[in-house]
């Protein structure tokens, strides 16, 4: 039996492919930098042909790097960034525009118009009335309804309103919509498969995780034709087979999964209450909520982690943009030459000397979207647990004796404090009581940050020796579907633990530093008009 799997990760900055063997080792890999175009200020696009070429290149190069042939590969798994989409002609397969990235802001005015419209205010009123009758938290959250540019809905509406050919084909029933995974499946199947999986669908904001269907009510309200959306399939199983001329031999595609859900699976967070923290460019805090979608009042997204047959696993996810981006800013400001040295710099001083850092570098103290799906409508709220889109980034407490090392330490502490906020909120809402939290992402290599997080929340934190959990999760899923691994027990035995951080008692200075940070936090709020 073939025992090798290829997994491809189309991330925000790179396209990567790894060849993984039956023992869980990466035996071949390749990577290319993802090219993002900015034709106008605030716009972000990816050329579909370049992406397709990069996808093929990294697969071929990873096979070459492993010293194998395509016929040695049992299956291919795909994981992608979420909420980046494209539309194309159903009949000809011709794309009608480039991929519009998840952080593209072209629909900002449209969002404001909808958020101030009578329809949205009506939804506010109806949600409040339903709460009075049902006392449901889901309806209570519906009192505040907002669309936000980073979700697919309004960007898709913008495309329908501003690109004539898109609107024309939609009227004729010849328009197809898809996120990156859907487009890749369409190409790999030679135009015979228009599909996505439950994890990707639930991340778009157009899918109702409670009914497991595209949200026809909200799509009808904003004018998105439901027949343009892809079929939704199980996260791993049989999707299609790559044409032999692409890689030299046919390779079955047996897994398609969104990036954070893939990392959650790779960390073996398969039981209710399991927690995974990704500390990358941003921070993603995911809690396994079992077979129930979590309705949050503070901003945790009810996402589908994966669906396979009768198994349906939900996640509650909190997001924040103050992880890797914080360390990058400090490097640009000349506080240190590279993020890798920050742990040693921070540990060279006893404390941060009264310095407090608030990393709202993108205009938001908290950048997290919250969906509450009310059977027939979507509520999107900016929270977790602070609701302020006008907050500013700040460094407070500077004196003539403040040192570079103290400022560096304060930067790292701010990431740990934000993580503690998310954990405390998740603990209150989901009653997560995991005795071991899994951590991944580039920033998780910073021992100072991870140890402080463990100290603050009082829970052990496990860091794996294996890197690139996102791509590894897609590999595990593809291998399970193709028989490379007979069961999840086999996959769990592949875990390679690098170290476990034991919680320690916080010192008096650490407690004072956190209290000072929390006390100074309100000074950053409501800064921008």
Buried (B, 14 or more C-beta within 10 A) or exposed (E): EBBBBBBBBBBBEEBBBBBBBBEBEBBBBBBBEBEBEEEEEEBBBBBBEBBBEBBBBBBBBBBEBBEBEBEBBBBBBBBBBBBBBBBBBBEEEEBBBBBBBBBBBBBBEBBBEBBEEEEBEEBBEBBEEBBEEEEBBBBBBBBBBBBBBBBBBBBBBBBBEEBEEBBEBBEEEBBBBBBBBBBBBBBBBEBEBBBBBBBBBBBBBBBBBBEBEBBBEBBEBBEBBEEBBBEBBBBBBEBBBBEEEBBEBBBBBBBBBBBBBBBBBBBBBBEBBBBBBBBBBBBBBBBBBBEEBBBBBBBBBBBBBBBBEEEBBBBBBBBBBBBBBBBEBBBEEEBBEEBEEBBEBBBEBEBBBBBBBBBBBBBBBBBBBBBBBBEBBBBBBBBBBBBBBBBBBBBBBEEEEBBBBBBBBBBBBBBBBBBBBBBEBBBEBBEBEBEEBBBBBBBBBBBBBBBBBBBBBEBBBBBBEBBBBBBBBBBBBBBBBBEBBEEEEBBEEBBEEEEEBEBEEBEEEBEEBBEBBEEBBEBBBEBEE
